[in-house]
Amino acid sequence: MPCTNILAGKTAIITGGTTGIGRAIALGFLRQGCDVAVNHLGLDKDRPHLESLISEAAALLQTSAASGDKVGRLTHLPGDVRDPSTGTKLVAHALSTFSASRLDICVSNAGICTFSSFLDLDTNLFTDTVRTNLDGAFYVVQ
């Protein structure tokens, strides 16, 4: 995607922002000049994804210095979206880190997608999925 700086000066939060669609959105926003705060669970097993995202964001900054393009800054904060305070903390972290007066974009992307036959769906998996995908989205946007 060519850099148009369409998001320059904007501040965004993205839940589930270190892998998959959330990561792609984060990198796309950074390329367009948006400052981005990503949320992740902070698990040791996921650390390589976070480190890779941080490295890629740093590479974008280096490339932009040579090309003159404005790219955004990246920050991150661990937390579970099922906890109502996680969204509040993520917004506060983004605003503080980027000295922003407001949040412009909220991407509620964190989710669980474990496939199971309807009749064999484990109660705990169902509960975790609803708490993350529905409750988590509600709490973050609220």
C-alpha positions as CSV (number, residue, x, y, z in Angstrom):
1,M,0.0,0.0,0.0
2,P,1.5,3.3,-1.0
3,C,2.1,5.9,1.7
4,T,-0.5,8.7,1.5
5,N,-0.3,9.9,5.1
6,I,-4.1,9.8,5.2
7,L,-3.9,8.9,8.9
8,A,-1.1,11.3,9.9
9,G,-1.8,12.8,13.3
10,K,-4.4,10.2,14.2
11,T,-4.2,7.9,17.2
12,A,-5.6,4.3,17.2
13,I,-5.9,1.3,19.5
14,I,-6.1,-2.2,18.2
15,T,-6.9,-5.2,20.4
16,G,-5.3,-8.5,19.3
17,G,-2.9,-6.4,17.3
18,T,0.2,-8.6,17.2
19,T,-1.0,-11.3,14.9
20,G,-3.2,-11.9,11.9
21,I,-5.7,-9.2,10.8
22,G,-4.9,-7.0,13.8
23,R,-1.2,-7.0,12.9
24,A,-1.9,-6.2,9.3
25,I,-4.2,-3.3,10.3
26,A,-1.5,-2.0,12.7
27,L,1.2,-2.1,10.1
28,G,-1.1,-0.5,7.5
29,F,-2.0,2.3,9.9
30,L,1.6,2.9,10.8
31,R,2.5,3.2,7.1
32,Q,-0.2,5.9,6.8
33,G,1.2,8.0,9.6
34,C,-1.1,6.8,12.4
35,D,0.2,6.3,16.0
36,V,-0.9,2.9,17.1
37,A,-1.3,1.2,20.5
38,V,-1.8,-2.6,20.3
39,N,-3.2,-4.8,22.9
40,H,-2.0,-8.4,23.5
41,L,-2.4,-11.0,26.2
42,G,1.3,-10.7,27.2
43,L,1.9,-14.4,27.2
44,D,5.4,-15.8,26.9
45,K,4.5,-18.0,24.0
46,D,3.3,-14.9,22.0
47,R,6.5,-12.8,22.7
48,P,8.0,-13.6,19.3
49,H,5.0,-12.1,17.6
50,L,5.3,-8.9,19.6
51,E,9.0,-8.6,19.1
52,S,8.5,-9.1,15.3
53,L,5.9,-6.4,15.2
54,I,8.2,-4.0,17.1
55,S,11.0,-4.8,14.7
56,E,8.9,-4.2,11.7
57,A,7.6,-0.9,13.0
58,A,11.2,0.2,13.7
59,A,12.2,-0.8,10.1
60,L,9.3,1.4,8.8
61,L,10.7,4.4,10.8
62,Q,14.2,3.8,9.3
63,T,12.8,3.6,5.8
64,S,10.6,6.7,6.3
65,A,13.6,8.7,7.4
66,A,15.2,8.1,4.0
67,S,12.1,8.6,1.9
68,G,10.6,11.5,3.8
69,D,7.3,9.7,4.4
70,K,5.7,10.2,7.8
71,V,5.0,6.9,9.6
72,G,3.3,6.4,12.9
73,R,4.7,5.3,16.2
74,L,3.9,2.0,17.9
75,T,3.3,1.1,21.6
76,H,1.8,-1.9,23.2
77,L,0.1,-2.9,26.4
78,P,-0.7,-6.4,27.7
79,G,-4.2,-7.1,29.0
80,D,-7.2,-9.4,28.6
81,V,-10.2,-7.8,26.8
82,R,-12.5,-9.8,29.0
83,D,-11.5,-7.5,31.8
84,P,-13.5,-4.3,31.6
85,S,-10.5,-2.2,32.7
86,T,-8.3,-3.3,29.8
87,G,-9.9,-1.0,27.2
88,T,-9.8,1.9,29.6
89,K,-6.1,1.3,30.3
90,L,-5.3,0.9,26.6
91,V,-6.9,4.2,25.7
92,A,-5.1,6.0,28.6
93,H,-1.8,4.4,27.5
94,A,-2.2,5.5,23.9
95,L,-3.2,9.1,24.8
96,S,-0.3,9.4,27.3
97,T,2.3,7.8,25.1
98,F,1.5,9.8,22.1
99,S,0.5,13.0,23.9
100,A,-2.8,12.9,22.1
101,S,-5.9,14.8,23.1
102,R,-8.3,12.2,21.8
103,L,-8.6,8.7,20.4
104,D,-9.5,8.7,16.7
105,I,-9.7,5.0,15.8
106,C,-10.7,1.9,17.8
107,V,-10.3,-1.5,16.2
108,S,-11.8,-4.2,18.4
109,N,-10.1,-7.2,16.8
110,A,-9.2,-9.6,19.7
111,G,-11.1,-12.8,19.3
112,I,-11.1,-16.6,19.7
113,C,-11.9,-18.9,16.8
114,T,-11.6,-22.5,17.8
115,F,-13.7,-24.7,15.6
116,S,-15.8,-27.4,17.1
117,S,-18.9,-29.4,16.2
118,F,-22.0,-27.8,17.6
119,L,-23.0,-30.9,19.5
120,D,-19.5,-31.5,20.9
121,L,-18.8,-27.8,21.8
122,D,-17.2,-27.7,25.3
123,T,-18.9,-25.4,27.7
124,N,-15.6,-23.7,28.7
125,L,-14.7,-23.1,25.1
126,F,-18.2,-21.6,24.4
127,T,-17.9,-19.4,27.6
128,D,-14.3,-18.2,26.7
129,T,-15.4,-17.4,23.1
130,V,-18.4,-15.4,24.1
131,R,-16.5,-13.5,26.9
132,T,-13.7,-12.6,24.5
133,N,-15.5,-12.0,21.2
134,L,-18.7,-10.4,22.6
135,D,-18.0,-9.1,26.1
136,G,-14.4,-8.1,25.2
137,A,-15.6,-6.1,22.2
138,F,-18.2,-4.4,24.3
139,Y,-15.8,-3.4,27.1
140,V,-13.2,-2.1,24.7
141,V,-15.6,0.1,22.7
142,Q,-17.4,1.2,25.9
